Amino acid sequence: MITPLMPTYARNPIAFERGDGMYLYDTDGKKYLDFYSGIGVMSLGHSHPSLVKALQEQGGKLWHTANGFTIPQGERLAKRLTDACVADTVFFGNSGAEAIECAIKMVRKYHHDKGQKGRYRIVTMASAFHGRTLAGIAAAGQEKLTKGFEPLPEGFDVVPFGDLEAVKAAIGPNTGGIMVEPVQGEGGIRPIPAETMQALRAICDENGLLLVVDEIQCGMGRTGKLFAYEWSGIEPDIITAAKGIGGGFPLGACLATEDAASGMIVGTHGSTYGGNPLAMAVGNAVLDEMLKPGFFDHVIEMGDMLHGRLAALQQRHSDLISEVRGKGLMAGIRVPDIPTRDIVIDLIGRGMIPAVAGDMVVRMLPPLILDESHIEEAMNHLDASLTSLRDKK
Ligand SMILES: *Cc1c(COP(=O)(O)O)cnc(C)c1O
């Protein structure tokens, strides 16, 4: 018999009851170090006092008005986000998938309004993840996402990861844009090298294409900059953000330059919930913390430390760890000879929550507020786990 909760997830039986900073507590009171953050969402950790305060204050005043009225909290968040990056304007939704949908629509509308109606195709990269809408799964193109859901929206050309020649070959008269994750998350924590990002920008410029960066996982401070594209020195046309942007409150954003968004006039796009006062109050509170002097420096410092410790771990377990990957506090270790799920389950038993990613990678997305002691604790768990799983092999 089907479960009342639709069985689309392989759920661990553990249920958490509360969270505090870097730690989660399950219904039996057991404590876990959180190196997962609910898939990179809890960027400021659990129960952050200023987020709780913002939610409670706004919750007692006004939750929702719909977008037919002015939402000052949203105007403020949009101004602050656009001041902090290359974008000039933002559309707020409730999830990453909606941000992607907005980006795809924007690419099409841009060319349509410039009188180039056939330019609707978007080049994407293999092993990408762009959310679970029909357009999102079509954009990623992976069979595990698309099988059984055909027919898919048409117009995506998937090329091998980071392959510039393949990108060039995929561009034709109908191409309107290129969409990439600057650091692939689900696909296995794979950063696109800075030179490749620069080359993609150049290809877009030469061909009149819009460059979309999907920063839903790697953005909002995760790599030590507000957005990961900043590391390559390029300027994208459209940026999608979600996950860390709401610190646990459902919030997504599609940011764009004035030119890229030129077709998005009154009536072209919308969302009932998107950018409501409650979401905007929390979004502003998240940004208050992230824009404090030293916040991103801390992420960079902790990211360097994490990668240094993971490199040392790899030396101790060179027979098991084939690669350490990632950028900042988006990290992964590739362990080809042990099923990733076994490692994750063993770590959870020891009191640490990691995540899986594709390509046999154990993924780490800790809250950005961690300190050295948490890295130390995580390394001890990883060390013990790999040692015991090697013995069982
Ligand atoms: C999670 C994710 C999405 C989808 O976000 P949802 O909020 O789950 O819809 C899209 N792109 C990337 C890179 C992601 O990591």
PDBQT file of the ligand as one rigid body, heavy atoms in Angstrom, charges set to zero:
ROOT
HETATM    1  C1  LIG A 401      18.973  22.112  -5.621  1.00  0.00    +0.000 C 
HETATM    2  C2  LIG A 401      19.311  22.624  -6.946  1.00  0.00    +0.000 A 
HETATM    3  C3  LIG A 401      18.313  23.023  -7.849  1.00  0.00    +0.000 A 
HETATM    4  C4  LIG A 401      16.835  22.861  -7.563  1.00  0.00    +0.000 C 
HETATM    5  O1  LIG A 401      16.433  23.562  -6.422  1.00  0.00    +0.000 OA
HETATM    6  P1  LIG A 401      15.047  23.165  -5.691  1.00  0.00    +0.000 P 
HETATM    7  O2  LIG A 401      14.918  24.205  -4.612  1.00  0.00    +0.000 OA
HETATM    8  O3  LIG A 401      15.209  21.776  -5.175  1.00  0.00    +0.000 OA
HETATM    9  O4  LIG A 401      13.982  23.267  -6.702  1.00  0.00    +0.000 OA
HETATM   10  C5  LIG A 401      18.715  23.538  -9.068  1.00  0.00    +0.000 A 
HETATM   11  N1  LIG A 401      20.007  23.690  -9.381  1.00  0.00    +0.000 NA
HETATM   12  C6  LIG A 401      20.990  23.345  -8.528  1.00  0.00    +0.000 A 
HETATM   13  C7  LIG A 401      22.420  23.560  -8.902  1.00  0.00    +0.000 C 
HETATM   14  C8  LIG A 401      20.685  22.771  -7.296  1.00  0.00    +0.000 A 
HETATM   15  O5  LIG A 401      21.657  22.388  -6.466  1.00  0.00    +0.000 OA
ENDROOT
TORSDOF 0
